[in-house]
Structure formats: C-alpha cells, structure tokens
Amino acid sequence: MNKIAGAIFALICVLFSLFVSRPFLIINSNAERIVASEDALVSSTYPNKNYGSEATAQLHTETLFYMKFLLPSGDFQISQAELQLSFTFVSGTLYLCPAASDFWSENTITWNNRPPPIFSEKLAFSQKEDNLLVFAFNEYGRAFLSMEMRGDHILTLVMVPESGASASIDTSETMRTPPTLVFTAETAEAEIVRYEITFIVEDQVGNPLPAKVTIPQIATETCSPNGKAEFSFTAPINLRKEVTATVQVGDQLFKTTKTVTFTKNETITLTITRRFLWNFTVTYTDGTPADGILTASSPNEVIETQITHGFGQAYLLDYTYDITFSASPAVEVTTLEVKTMEP
C-alpha cells in the first residue's frame, strides 16, 4: 500500500511540474548555442585597468560586463532566446542592454575606452536556475537579436547590475559554463511586393545628370536627360540595397552610393559631387595661340592649367572662377575665351 501511495505521489509531482509556470525559458533541443567570442569586465573604480584575462567577473554597481557574440547571417525570426552563465553567487537583479558599438577587444577594453551602453534598451533580466544565471530575452530583445543577424552579425551585450545588486560569474576563460547565447530561429518568409521606384540624379548645384543607376541583383538603368531613372521589379518587402549612381565627365568617373530601404512606390534623389570639365582657349589679339599657365580661382580651390598652343583642359569643382593667365615672356592678354563641356 505504501508503494502504491508513493507511486501516486510521484505521478502527481511529475504532472504538477509540467503545468507550473517557470520564470525562465526552456530552449528546445534544436536551439543554436553560441559562446561569447570575447568578454571582459570594466570598472569605474579602476578606469584604465583591463580585466579581459580574468576567469571570474565580480559585478557590482561600479562595474559592467561586456560580451561579444558572432551571429549567423540571415533574415530570421527569433522565437526564443536567452543568455546562460555559470555563477558563484548573485544578489539582486541584473539586466542586459546593447552597446553603441561592437568595436572593442577583451584585451584592451577599459572603463575609459568602452563603447557606451544603451541603458534605456533593456533586453533581458536575470533569473537563477540551479547553477545557471539565465537572462530570458523579452520581445524587444528578440527583435534586436534578429536585427543584428540581418546587420553586421555581431552582437555586444552589456550586463548591468541594478542598484545594490552584485554577482560573481564565470567568463569565457573558465572551464565551466562560459557566457552562452541560446536561441531558436526560423527563416522569415518574406512577403513579395512590386516596387515602382524613380531615381533623380543631380550634381551638387542641382543640374540633372545622365547617370547610370544600379540596384545590385536587380537592374541598372541610365537616366534620361532630365536626370530620371525608373525601375519596376518584384522583391521581398522592406528590401534594403546599396544603390550606386555613376556619371562620366570627360575621362573621369564620379559616383555616389546610398543605402536604401525601399517602400513600394517612391522617388529618391541621389546627389553626385562631381567636377566640371572646362575647355580653355587662349589667343593673342592677332589670333596666334598662346602658351602659358592659366589659373582658375574659387573660394574652394585654385587650379593651375597648362595652356599649350592656345588650348588646355581642367576639371573644376565649382561653377564660377576668376581666371588669370601668365606667359613667359610676359604678354598682354586681351582676349580670353572660356567654354564648359557638360556630360
């Protein structure tokens, strides 16, 4: 009878454990696991000291703990995500926030050169489970993780102790559980839409340019004389591309690039800072070609051009210049003709 009662009690305990709400996520067996590639503590008490080789990080309100993760690349929907660490003790609550930059190294980072944490963007809060400190990502945190996978594929997390909190946690230098990012992801099924896009290409003073506009993997179009290029294509919604516009002026090529997140129907202006090709003809009053140095001056530059047999060319940035001409032996120039040649 006692064995039967014991079995019934054990069964009740198992059933109860299945239905109790847990404060942390249970990541399934197909989850991805990424160990921090770099991590280090920084301390405002010792602002120039580097702790990158320490096996344990002692956190309190004067310290922060930085972790860097190299993420897979792709457009993923994150259904679950958490950070797992082993710890010796934890008191109070800690939270995770992103950093303003991923450009740091565990061998050189200090309080004084750390990338600033974005304290207002709280991605997850700590919970203790057995010997693990677990940070279950909230909805914003999962969206942020997904965004980083679509971006530069590098995630920097900063662990921040709330007022009065403290902890002793293992770093990636330990033989126990290093900081590990665990998540489940599904490839997002992007909605396909039709885009009707018009580009207007002009130079720095507003002149339309017969430029070539390229959307990578989509198409290249040449602008009409009014500087317009039109595209019509289908692609996933919220398409993001680095668009390039190029224009040939004489034997020189000028271009601009712009990263664009497209909407279905829009007009986008691209500005190419280019130079103007000027042809100079210098003759004496009797029509004889002159030789010498022509100087073109504007508020932004001074360009000297060699004039040979009465002719010379220069690529000038501005639209209006003061022109002087000198020759040896000195001559009086009474006629100076300046012509521009546009692309």
TIZA-913739 format. One record per residue (C-alpha): residue number from 0; residue in one letter; z, y, x. Coordinates in nm, 4 decimals, m for minus. Each point is the difference from the previous one (the first is absolute). Layout:
(atom NUM,a,(Z,Y,X));
...
This chain:
(atom 0,m,(0.0000,0.0000,0.0000));
(atom 1,n,(0.0847,0.2367,0.2831));
(atom 2,k,(m0.3377,m0.0743,0.1648));
(atom 3,i,(m0.1834,0.0818,m0.3257));
(atom 4,a,(0.1945,0.3261,m0.0413));
(atom 5,g,(m0.0747,0.0913,0.3607));
(atom 6,a,(m0.3706,m0.0637,m0.0512));
(atom 7,i,(m0.0032,0.2126,m0.3182));
(atom 8,f,(0.1797,0.2848,0.1845));
(atom 9,a,(m0.2491,m0.0169,0.2879));
(atom 10,l,(m0.2921,0.0116,m0.2460));
(atom 11,i,(0.1486,0.3034,m0.1738));
(atom 12,c,(0.0378,0.1752,0.3394));
(atom 13,v,(m0.3665,m0.0689,0.0879));
(atom 14,l,(m0.1204,0.1312,m0.3362));
(atom 15,f,(0.2194,0.3078,0.0308));
(atom 16,s,(m0.1393,0.0787,0.3451));
(atom 17,l,(m0.3541,m0.0080,m0.1374));
(atom 18,f,(0.0658,0.2701,m0.2582));
(atom 19,v,(0.2344,0.2384,0.1847));
(atom 20,s,(m0.1687,0.3307,0.0950));
(atom 21,r,(m0.0009,0.0413,0.3791));
(atom 22,p,(0.0190,0.3408,0.1738));
(atom 23,f,(m0.2660,m0.0944,0.2574));
(atom 24,l,(m0.3529,m0.1399,m0.0183));
(atom 25,i,(m0.0808,m0.3686,0.0327));
(atom 26,i,(m0.3247,m0.0048,0.1997));
(atom 27,n,(m0.2155,m0.3078,m0.0684));
(atom 28,s,(m0.1117,m0.2523,0.2612));
(atom 29,n,(m0.3473,0.1590,0.0295));
(atom 30,a,(0.1406,0.3318,0.1162));
(atom 31,e,(m0.1204,0.1697,0.3154));
(atom 32,r,(0.2603,0.0534,0.2713));
(atom 33,i,(m0.0449,0.2677,0.2690));
(atom 34,v,(0.2544,0.0560,0.2765));
(atom 35,a,(0.0464,0.3554,0.1260));
(atom 36,s,(m0.2232,0.0651,0.3017));
(atom 37,e,(0.2389,0.2706,0.1201));
(atom 38,d,(0.3440,0.1237,m0.1010));
(atom 39,a,(0.2656,0.2292,0.1416));
(atom 40,l,(0.3125,0.1909,m0.0915));
(atom 41,v,(0.0222,0.3768,0.0517));
(atom 42,s,(0.3249,0.1966,0.0153));
(atom 43,s,(0.0712,0.3686,m0.0542));
(atom 44,t,(0.3119,m0.0397,0.2172));
(atom 45,y,(m0.2164,m0.0995,0.2975));
(atom 46,p,(m0.3293,0.1701,m0.0953));
(atom 47,n,(m0.1880,m0.0815,0.3215));
(atom 48,k,(0.1073,m0.3640,0.0315));
(atom 49,n,(m0.2391,m0.2856,m0.0732));
(atom 50,y,(0.1436,m0.3157,m0.1625));
(atom 51,g,(m0.3245,m0.1990,m0.0187));
(atom 52,s,(0.1251,m0.2936,0.2077));
(atom 53,e,(0.3242,m0.0518,m0.1969));
(atom 54,a,(0.0387,m0.3333,m0.1826));
(atom 55,t,(0.2337,0.1574,m0.2574));
(atom 56,a,(m0.0268,0.3314,m0.1818));
(atom 57,q,(0.3292,0.1671,m0.0915));
(atom 58,l,(m0.0750,0.2213,m0.2986));
(atom 59,h,(0.2158,0.2808,m0.1358));
(atom 60,t,(m0.0621,0.3456,m0.1390));
(atom 61,e,(m0.1042,0.1406,0.3404));
(atom 62,t,(m0.2685,m0.2645,0.0588));
(atom 63,l,(m0.3332,m0.1216,m0.1381));
(atom 64,f,(m0.1845,m0.3266,0.0576));
(atom 65,y,(m0.3811,0.0048,0.0392));
(atom 66,m,(m0.2195,m0.3062,m0.0608));
(atom 67,k,(m0.3778,m0.0339,0.0387));
(atom 68,f,(m0.2106,m0.2676,m0.1732));
(atom 69,l,(m0.3680,m0.0825,0.0570));
(atom 70,l,(m0.1427,m0.0681,m0.3456));
(atom 71,p,(m0.3065,m0.1886,m0.1187));
(atom 72,s,(m0.2969,0.2122,m0.0995));
(atom 73,g,(m0.1279,m0.0019,m0.3552));
(atom 74,d,(0.0339,0.1216,m0.3556));
(atom 75,f,(0.3008,m0.1989,m0.1198));
(atom 76,q,(0.2334,0.0158,m0.2962));
(atom 77,i,(0.3568,m0.0675,0.1168));
(atom 78,s,(0.1937,m0.1919,m0.2645));
(atom 79,q,(0.3171,m0.0552,0.2071));
(atom 80,a,(0.1234,0.1344,0.3313));
(atom 81,e,(0.3234,0.0086,0.1929));
(atom 82,l,(0.1340,0.0605,0.3479));
(atom 83,q,(0.2337,m0.2674,0.1380));
(atom 84,l,(0.2386,0.0398,0.2944));
(atom 85,s,(0.2955,m0.1920,0.1387));
(atom 86,f,(0.3253,0.1919,0.0366));
(atom 87,t,(0.3549,m0.0267,0.1273));
(atom 88,f,(0.1539,0.2391,m0.2475));
(atom 89,v,(m0.1100,0.2547,m0.2604));
(atom 90,s,(0.2094,0.2609,m0.1749));
(atom 91,g,(m0.1451,0.2262,m0.2666));
(atom 92,t,(m0.3657,0.0430,m0.0921));
(atom 93,l,(m0.3020,0.0532,0.2205));
(atom 94,y,(m0.3532,0.0848,m0.1099));
(atom 95,l,(m0.3530,m0.0029,0.1385));
(atom 96,c,(m0.2373,0.2946,0.0178));
(atom 97,p,(m0.3349,0.0520,0.1771));
(atom 98,a,(m0.0524,0.2106,0.3107));
(atom 99,a,(m0.2426,0.2899,0.0274));
(atom 100,s,(m0.1896,m0.1748,0.2821));
(atom 101,d,(m0.0547,m0.3441,0.1512));
(atom 102,f,(m0.0419,0.1418,0.3513));
(atom 103,w,(0.3131,m0.1182,0.1780));
(atom 104,s,(0.1034,m0.2772,0.2365));
(atom 105,e,(0.3252,m0.1955,0.0136));
(atom 106,n,(0.0093,0.0600,0.3773));
(atom 107,t,(m0.0039,0.3799,m0.0274));
(atom 108,i,(0.1233,0.1028,m0.3453));
(atom 109,t,(0.3141,0.2151,m0.0114));
(atom 110,w,(0.1637,0.2214,m0.2589));
(atom 111,n,(m0.1743,0.3039,0.1453));
(atom 112,n,(m0.3555,m0.1402,m0.0009));
(atom 113,r,(0.0163,m0.2246,m0.3092));
(atom 114,p,(m0.2562,0.0494,m0.2788));
(atom 115,p,(0.1872,0.1717,m0.2848));
(atom 116,p,(0.1174,m0.2291,m0.2816));
(atom 117,i,(m0.1152,0.0893,m0.3514));
(atom 118,f,(0.3467,m0.0291,m0.1505));
(atom 119,s,(m0.1137,0.0904,m0.3533));
(atom 120,e,(m0.2221,m0.3112,m0.0282));
(atom 121,k,(0.2500,m0.2833,m0.0409));
(atom 122,l,(m0.1852,m0.3326,0.0044));
(atom 123,a,(0.2884,m0.2495,m0.0258));
(atom 124,f,(0.3790,m0.0344,0.0054));
(atom 125,s,(0.2088,m0.2614,0.1776));
(atom 126,q,(0.1549,m0.3121,m0.1554));
(atom 127,k,(0.1936,m0.2739,0.1826));
(atom 128,e,(m0.0944,m0.3634,m0.0505));
(atom 129,d,(0.1824,m0.2618,0.2096));
(atom 130,n,(m0.0834,0.0925,0.3606));
(atom 131,l,(m0.2930,0.2259,m0.0854));
(atom 132,l,(m0.0210,0.3694,m0.0747));
(atom 133,v,(m0.2796,0.0341,m0.2553));
(atom 134,f,(m0.1880,0.3121,m0.1081));
(atom 135,a,(m0.1983,m0.0698,m0.3188));
(atom 136,f,(m0.2840,0.2515,m0.0258));
(atom 137,n,(m0.0101,0.2042,m0.3202));
(atom 138,e,(m0.3227,0.0804,m0.1845));
(atom 139,y,(m0.0664,0.3022,0.2185));
(atom 140,g,(0.0731,m0.2034,0.3129));
(atom 141,r,(m0.2499,m0.2707,m0.0995));
(atom 142,a,(m0.2647,0.2635,m0.0726));
(atom 143,f,(0.0693,0.1636,0.3373));
(atom 144,l,(m0.0378,m0.3360,0.1772));
(atom 145,s,(m0.3313,m0.0581,m0.1766));
(atom 146,m,(m0.1189,0.3479,0.1012));
(atom 147,e,(0.0815,m0.0675,0.3666));
(atom 148,m,(m0.2069,m0.3201,m0.0116));
(atom 149,r,(m0.2963,0.2021,m0.1207));
(atom 150,g,(0.0656,0.2664,0.2639));
(atom 151,d,(0.0778,m0.0433,0.3695));
(atom 152,h,(0.1696,m0.3413,m0.0540));
(atom 153,i,(0.3196,0.1148,0.1735));
(atom 154,l,(0.3304,0.0412,m0.1811));
(atom 155,t,(0.3017,0.1802,0.1443));
(atom 156,l,(0.3257,m0.0501,m0.1874));
(atom 157,v,(0.3154,0.1982,0.0715));
(atom 158,m,(0.3369,m0.1484,m0.0950));
(atom 159,v,(0.2390,0.2748,m0.1082));
(atom 160,p,(0.3757,m0.0464,m0.0593));
(atom 161,e,(0.1264,0.1879,m0.3032));
(atom 162,s,(0.3108,0.2144,0.0483));
(atom 163,g,(0.2808,m0.2146,0.1427));
(atom 164,a,(m0.2118,m0.3144,0.0338));
(atom 165,s,(m0.0178,m0.2066,0.3188));
(atom 166,a,(m0.1524,m0.3275,0.1144));
(atom 167,s,(m0.0618,m0.2215,0.2999));
(atom 168,i,(m0.3434,m0.1611,m0.0250));
(atom 169,d,(m0.2185,m0.2115,0.2269));
(atom 170,t,(m0.3136,0.1535,0.1509));
(atom 171,s,(m0.3230,m0.1768,0.0979));
(atom 172,e,(0.1581,m0.0691,0.3416));
(atom 173,t,(0.2415,m0.2470,m0.1581));
(atom 174,m,(m0.0309,m0.3783,m0.0223));
(atom 175,r,(0.1058,0.0072,m0.3663));
(atom 176,t,(m0.1945,0.1520,m0.2912));
(atom 177,p,(m0.1860,0.3107,0.1227));
(atom 178,p,(m0.1058,0.2694,m0.2500));
(atom 179,t,(m0.2536,m0.1823,m0.2161));
(atom 180,l,(m0.2221,0.1425,m0.2724));
(atom 181,v,(m0.0624,m0.2573,m0.2734));
(atom 182,f,(m0.2479,0.0607,m0.2811));
(atom 183,t,(m0.2412,m0.1602,m0.2428));
(atom 184,a,(m0.3358,0.1673,m0.0463));
(atom 185,e,(m0.3072,m0.0495,m0.2120));
(atom 186,t,(m0.3428,0.1422,0.0642));
(atom 187,a,(m0.0572,0.2813,m0.2444));
(atom 188,e,(m0.2944,m0.0478,m0.2349));
(atom 189,a,(m0.1645,0.3391,0.0235));
(atom 190,e,(m0.1750,0.1486,m0.3004));
(atom 191,i,(m0.3702,0.0680,0.0684));
(atom 192,v,(m0.1299,0.3389,m0.1160));
(atom 193,r,(m0.3162,0.2091,0.0360));
(atom 194,y,(0.0216,0.3117,0.2144));
(atom 195,e,(m0.2221,0.3058,m0.0380));
(atom 196,i,(0.0703,0.2125,0.3074));
(atom 197,t,(m0.1630,0.3248,0.1164));
(atom 198,f,(0.0551,0.1346,0.3500));
(atom 199,i,(m0.0674,0.3624,0.0892));
(atom 200,v,(m0.0407,0.0508,0.3749));
(atom 201,e,(0.0183,0.3477,0.1496));
(atom 202,d,(0.0712,0.1665,0.3318));
(atom 203,q,(0.2946,0.2198,0.0903));
(atom 204,v,(m0.1606,0.3094,m0.1532));
(atom 205,g,(m0.1078,m0.1711,m0.3220));
(atom 206,n,(m0.3651,m0.0793,0.0765));
(atom 207,p,(m0.1220,m0.3240,m0.1625));
(atom 208,l,(m0.0987,m0.2666,0.2510));
(atom 209,p,(m0.2587,m0.2811,m0.0235));
(atom 210,a,(0.2600,m0.2412,0.1302));
(atom 211,k,(0.0195,m0.3775,m0.0189));
(atom 212,v,(0.3065,m0.1249,m0.1885));
(atom 213,t,(0.1281,m0.3540,0.0616));
(atom 214,i,(0.2530,m0.1959,m0.2059));
(atom 215,p,(0.0632,m0.3115,0.2141));
(atom 216,q,(m0.1121,m0.3288,m0.1569));
(atom 217,i,(m0.1388,0.1971,m0.2973));
(atom 218,a,(m0.3013,0.2190,0.0888));
(atom 219,t,(m0.1409,0.2901,0.2035));
(atom 220,e,(m0.1727,0.2899,m0.1764));
(atom 221,t,(m0.1739,0.3137,0.1316));
(atom 222,c,(0.0917,0.3310,m0.1605));
(atom 223,s,(m0.2615,0.2008,m0.1854));
(atom 224,p,(m0.0793,0.3560,0.1214));
(atom 225,n,(0.2931,0.1265,m0.2093));
(atom 226,g,(0.2373,m0.2206,0.1989));
(atom 227,k,(0.0637,m0.2612,m0.2728));
(atom 228,a,(0.0055,m0.3798,0.0354));
(atom 229,e,(0.0583,m0.2214,m0.3045));
(atom 230,f,(0.1374,m0.3540,m0.0044));
(atom 231,s,(0.0219,m0.2513,m0.2843));
(atom 232,f,(0.1671,m0.3361,0.0710));
(atom 233,t,(0.2539,m0.2533,m0.1227));
(atom 234,a,(0.3162,m0.0818,0.1965));
(atom 235,p,(0.3712,m0.0743,m0.0528));
(atom 236,i,(0.2007,0.2734,m0.1704));
(atom 237,n,(0.1777,0.2476,0.2315));
(atom 238,l,(m0.2551,m0.0687,0.2737));
(atom 239,r,(0.1028,0.1620,0.3302));
(atom 240,k,(m0.2572,0.0661,0.2719));
(atom 241,e,(m0.0506,0.2207,0.3045));
(atom 242,v,(m0.3147,0.1971,m0.0831));
(atom 243,t,(m0.2180,0.1431,0.2794));
(atom 244,a,(m0.2505,0.2860,m0.0235));
(atom 245,t,(m0.2352,0.0782,0.2916));
(atom 246,v,(m0.2616,0.2691,0.0584));
(atom 247,q,(m0.2518,0.0424,0.2823));
(atom 248,v,(m0.0416,0.3492,0.1479));
(atom 249,g,(m0.2676,0.0005,0.2673));
(atom 250,d,(0.0951,m0.2855,0.2321));
(atom 251,q,(0.3700,0.0084,m0.0907));
(atom 252,l,(0.1791,m0.1995,m0.2698));
(atom 253,f,(0.2991,0.1411,m0.1901));
(atom 254,k,(0.2196,m0.1936,m0.2383));
(atom 255,t,(0.3160,m0.0046,m0.2085));
(atom 256,t,(0.2054,m0.2845,m0.1445));
(atom 257,k,(0.2327,m0.0048,m0.2986));
(atom 258,t,(0.2080,m0.2809,m0.1474));
(atom 259,v,(m0.0577,m0.0046,m0.3742));
(atom 260,t,(0.1698,m0.1889,m0.2822));
(atom 261,f,(m0.2732,0.0081,m0.2617));
(atom 262,t,(0.0290,0.0636,m0.3703));
(atom 263,k,(m0.2776,m0.1143,m0.2334));
(atom 264,n,(m0.1818,0.3331,m0.0261));
(atom 265,e,(0.0573,0.2821,0.2444));
(atom 266,t,(m0.1599,0.2572,0.2290));
(atom 267,i,(0.1241,0.0138,0.3583));
(atom 268,t,(m0.0698,0.2787,0.2505));
(atom 269,l,(m0.0360,m0.0844,0.3695));
(atom 270,t,(m0.0061,0.2743,0.2631));
(atom 271,i,(m0.1692,m0.0523,0.3352));
(atom 272,t,(0.0963,0.2424,0.2731));
(atom 273,r,(m0.3267,0.0246,0.1866));
(atom 274,r,(m0.1819,0.2313,0.2388));
(atom 275,f,(m0.3120,0.2018,m0.0771));
(atom 276,l,(m0.3068,m0.0470,0.2172));
(atom 277,w,(m0.1218,0.3408,0.1107));
(atom 278,n,(m0.3395,0.0641,0.1656));
(atom 279,f,(m0.0147,0.3086,0.2194));
(atom 280,t,(m0.3240,0.1791,0.0998));
(atom 281,v,(0.0299,0.2838,0.2526));
(atom 282,t,(m0.3012,0.2078,0.1113));
(atom 283,y,(m0.0627,0.3238,0.1779));
(atom 284,t,(m0.1611,0.2866,m0.1872));
(atom 285,d,(m0.3387,m0.1020,0.1351));
(atom 286,g,(0.0454,m0.3530,m0.1405));
(atom 287,t,(0.0797,m0.1649,0.3328));
(atom 288,p,(0.2596,m0.2814,m0.0342));
(atom 289,a,(0.3370,0.0781,0.1604));
(atom 290,d,(0.2299,m0.2205,0.2111));
(atom 291,g,(0.3774,0.0438,0.0088));
(atom 292,i,(0.3318,m0.0744,m0.1698));
(atom 293,l,(0.0557,0.0697,m0.3702));
(atom 294,t,(0.3632,0.0308,m0.1075));
(atom 295,a,(0.0984,m0.0585,m0.3653));
(atom 296,s,(0.3517,0.1181,m0.0918));
(atom 297,s,(0.2046,m0.0550,m0.3164));
(atom 298,p,(0.3735,0.0178,m0.0721));
(atom 299,n,(0.0219,m0.3770,0.0667));
(atom 300,e,(m0.2208,m0.0611,0.3004));
(atom 301,v,(m0.2255,0.1411,0.2722));
(atom 302,i,(m0.3113,m0.2029,0.0815));
(atom 303,e,(m0.2372,0.0641,0.2899));
(atom 304,t,(m0.3573,m0.1284,m0.0325));
(atom 305,q,(m0.2673,m0.0172,0.2675));
(atom 306,i,(m0.3223,0.1732,m0.1052));
(atom 307,t,(m0.3039,m0.1408,0.1796));
(atom 308,h,(m0.3494,0.1377,m0.0517));
(atom 309,g,(0.1348,0.1996,m0.2916));
(atom 310,f,(0.1550,m0.2893,m0.1928));
(atom 311,g,(0.3394,m0.1691,m0.0351));
(atom 312,q,(0.2109,m0.1990,m0.2485));
(atom 313,a,(0.3728,m0.0160,m0.0757));
(atom 314,y,(0.2286,m0.1784,m0.2457));
(atom 315,l,(0.2324,0.2627,m0.1417));
(atom 316,l,(0.3025,m0.0525,m0.2231));
(atom 317,d,(0.0097,0.3307,m0.1860));
(atom 318,y,(m0.2491,0.1805,m0.2180));
(atom 319,t,(m0.0058,0.3447,0.1638));
(atom 320,y,(m0.0013,0.0854,0.3741));
(atom 321,d,(m0.0337,0.3017,0.2250));
(atom 322,i,(m0.2875,m0.0604,0.2395));
(atom 323,t,(m0.0404,0.1346,0.3543));
(atom 324,f,(m0.2618,m0.0901,0.2608));
(atom 325,s,(0.0075,0.0357,0.3763));
(atom 326,a,(m0.2706,m0.0657,0.2553));
(atom 327,s,(m0.0388,0.0315,0.3758));
(atom 328,p,(m0.1409,0.2343,0.1047));
(atom 329,a,(0.1450,0.2100,m0.2806));
(atom 330,v,(m0.2448,0.0926,m0.2713));
(atom 331,e,(0.0227,0.2020,m0.3145));
(atom 332,v,(m0.0377,m0.2234,m0.3031));
(atom 333,t,(m0.1375,0.1884,m0.2949));
(atom 334,t,(m0.1005,m0.2936,m0.2179));
(atom 335,l,(0.2322,m0.2896,m0.0913));
(atom 336,e,(m0.1020,m0.2479,m0.2689));
(atom 337,v,(0.2534,m0.2561,m0.1315));
(atom 338,k,(m0.1036,m0.2845,m0.2299));
(atom 339,t,(0.2100,m0.2790,m0.1503));
(atom 340,m,(m0.1234,m0.3514,m0.0649));
(atom 341,e,(0.1895,m0.1789,m0.2764));
(atom 342,p,(0.0202,m0.3773,m0.0503));
